[in-house]
């Protein structure tokens, strides 16, 4: 009997290889995937769900309240995206993934100056997305992932590429709203 790698028969090795290829490795969400839903509470006690924001693009920053990179990037996300695009319909959410207390995240808000919602207990959401802390995800108005930048580290933050994805998602959302409104108006002619 021919032996393959790891002392397995060639047939057994090929069977394991093909099953592994068919199942595939487990990676995080990718562009074109449906975004995993979540329901999380912010530092003020309000509940936030992804479904509650559909009809608007949502930019998610997975952060850790005591991580130097999160602390330095949050103000940039505030100025580059929250301040710039909020009036156009973009929702920015910071999802804290280390399981900190509300007071810790309040201190993070105070020290960084961000005003976008900061959500607590996002470790399971991070796992559902299959990403690492410090990652960014843009979900369009239909719940489809349009951009992913995996952390950790400041290299995940690419405001140019993220800005292009946000511009496209906002344009698509506006087009969908215009089509829907046109269909509604036609019903009442």
Secondary structure, 3 states (H helix, E strand, C coil): CCECHHHCEHHHHHHHHHHHHHHCCCCCCCCCCECCCCEEEECCCCEEEHHHHCCCCEEEEEECCCCHHHHHHHHHHHHHHHHHHHHHCCEEEEEECCCCCHHHHHHHHHHHCCCCEEECCCHHHHHHHCCCCCCEEEECCCCEEEEEECCCCHHHCCHHHHHHHHHHHHHHHHHHHHHHHHHHHHHCC
